Amino acid sequence: MSEQKYRVKTIVFTSGERVPLLLDSKVQSLFYPTLFITTRVSGPGQSFNTVISYLSAIKRL
């Protein structure tokens, strides 16, 4: 079985805001998926689970 290349991790800020990130095998955030999520998907009216769904789809590409 191969090692998982990417994973989704949720960061919780002191304000309570939850931010999901796509991490590589070196536990580094991937720039372009994070940019896409923050500029196109996240925002008013979008649920946290919607953002998780987008990241989960991106990690399978």
Backbone as CSV, one residue per row, in Angstrom:
resi,resn,N_x,N_y,N_z,CA_x,CA_y,CA_z,C_x,C_y,C_z
1,MET,0.833,-1.172,0.000,0.000,0.000,0.000,0.886,1.247,0.000
2,SER,0.574,2.233,-0.826,1.404,3.433,-0.923,1.054,4.458,0.148
3,GLU,2.034,5.277,0.469,1.834,6.333,1.456,0.956,7.425,0.849
4,GLN,0.087,7.986,1.658,-0.802,9.048,1.196,0.014,10.305,0.917
5,LYS,-0.127,10.875,-0.307,0.663,12.042,-0.684,0.155,13.328,-0.044
6,TYR,-1.152,13.472,0.042,-1.737,14.716,0.538,-2.768,14.417,1.615
7,ARG,-2.969,15.403,2.509,-4.016,15.277,3.514,-4.579,16.647,3.831
8,VAL,-5.791,16.654,4.324,-6.469,17.888,4.710,-6.359,18.021,6.225
9,LYS,-5.881,19.179,6.677,-5.768,19.457,8.108,-6.505,20.753,8.409
10,THR,-7.191,20.781,9.529,-7.929,21.976,9.941,-7.142,22.714,11.012
11,ILE,-6.960,24.000,10.787,-6.306,24.876,11.747,-7.407,25.718,12.394
12,VAL,-7.382,25.819,13.717,-8.380,26.616,14.443,-7.665,27.801,15.082
13,PHE,-8.072,29.007,14.694,-7.505,30.224,15.252,-8.144,30.536,16.605
14,THR,-7.515,31.414,17.368,-8.045,31.772,18.683,-9.421,32.430,18.586
15,SER,-9.736,33.016,17.449,-11.051,33.628,17.251,-12.141,32.585,17.031
16,GLY,-11.729,31.315,16.820,-12.693,30.251,16.567,-12.840,29.907,15.105
17,GLU,-12.258,30.713,14.236,-12.339,30.448,12.801,-11.570,29.177,12.462
18,ARG,-12.210,28.310,11.667,-11.575,27.072,11.224,-11.152,27.219,9.774
19,VAL,-9.902,26.868,9.493,-9.367,26.986,8.136,-8.761,25.646,7.734
20,PRO,-9.353,24.978,6.729,-8.771,23.727,6.260,-7.643,24.004,5.270
21,LEU,-6.574,23.222,5.359,-5.433,23.352,4.459,-5.113,22.010,3.844
22,LEU,-4.620,22.021,2.623,-4.145,20.810,1.965,-2.643,20.742,2.174
23,LEU,-2.180,19.667,2.808,-0.774,19.508,3.140,-0.164,18.381,2.321
24,ASP,1.122,18.526,1.991,1.822,17.452,1.285,2.444,16.489,2.286
25,SER,3.208,15.526,1.789,3.796,14.507,2.665,4.846,15.083,3.618
26,LYS,5.348,16.290,3.322,6.316,16.961,4.205,5.614,17.896,5.186
27,VAL,4.290,17.823,5.238,3.427,18.631,6.104,3.594,20.122,5.815
28,GLN,3.673,20.443,4.539,3.735,21.836,4.094,2.453,22.155,3.338
29,SER,1.928,23.327,3.572,0.719,23.760,2.887,1.014,23.971,1.403
30,LEU,0.104,23.533,0.554,0.260,23.719,-0.885,-0.305,25.084,-1.282
31,PHE,0.515,25.888,-1.934,0.165,27.281,-2.206,-1.061,27.431,-3.100
32,TYR,-1.063,26.822,-4.281,-2.134,27.071,-5.245,-3.495,26.533,-4.806
33,PRO,-3.582,25.324,-4.227,-4.898,24.917,-3.705,-5.397,25.833,-2.586
34,THR,-4.482,26.290,-1.725,-4.874,27.200,-0.649,-5.346,28.532,-1.221
35,LEU,-4.652,29.035,-2.226,-5.059,30.280,-2.885,-6.437,30.132,-3.517
36,PHE,-6.678,29.024,-4.211,-7.977,28.773,-4.833,-9.091,28.736,-3.788
37,ILE,-8.852,28.024,-2.711,-9.875,27.892,-1.673,-10.190,29.242,-1.037
38,THR,-9.163,30.025,-0.731,-9.399,31.302,-0.047,-10.003,32.363,-0.961
39,THR,-9.708,32.322,-2.258,-10.226,33.362,-3.150,-11.511,32.984,-3.865
40,ARG,-11.748,31.694,-4.101,-12.908,31.280,-4.902,-13.982,30.524,-4.140
41,VAL,-13.609,29.808,-3.091,-14.571,28.938,-2.422,-14.993,29.494,-1.072
42,SER,-14.039,29.836,-0.229,-14.368,30.354,1.107,-15.009,31.716,1.008
43,GLY,-15.800,32.017,1.984,-16.401,33.345,2.025,-17.751,33.292,2.692
44,PRO,-18.401,34.431,2.731,-19.721,34.493,3.353,-20.691,33.535,2.665
45,GLY,-21.403,32.783,3.446,-22.393,31.872,2.887,-21.865,30.484,2.566
46,GLN,-20.574,30.278,2.605,-20.007,28.957,2.329,-19.750,28.240,3.644
47,SER,-20.199,27.010,3.717,-19.991,26.260,4.948,-18.588,25.671,4.982
48,PHE,-18.151,25.369,6.163,-16.842,24.771,6.372,-16.748,23.433,5.634
49,ASN,-17.821,22.647,5.669,-17.823,21.338,5.018,-17.715,21.438,3.498
50,THR,-18.213,22.514,2.919,-18.070,22.729,1.483,-16.599,22.890,1.118
51,VAL,-15.883,23.660,1.911,-14.453,23.875,1.673,-13.697,22.555,1.810
52,ILE,-14.034,21.762,2.812,-13.417,20.448,3.004,-13.675,19.570,1.778
53,SER,-14.881,19.619,1.247,-15.217,18.813,0.062,-14.368,19.210,-1.140
54,TYR,-14.182,20.503,-1.351,-13.339,20.965,-2.457,-11.901,20.474,-2.282
55,LEU,-11.352,20.610,-1.087,-9.974,20.175,-0.844,-9.839,18.665,-1.009
56,SER,-10.830,17.925,-0.569,-10.770,16.473,-0.725,-10.781,16.074,-2.198
57,ALA,-11.539,16.795,-2.998,-11.547,16.528,-4.443,-10.220,16.897,-5.083
58,ILE,-9.626,18.015,-4.677,-8.353,18.451,-5.230,-7.248,17.454,-4.895
59,LYS,-7.260,16.907,-3.705,-6.179,15.987,-3.322,-6.221,14.686,-4.098
60,ARG,-7.355,14.371,-4.710,-7.470,13.147,-5.509,-7.037,13.339,-6.955
61,LEU,-6.811,14.577,-7.359,-6.401,14.842,-8.755,-4.988,14.386,-9.026
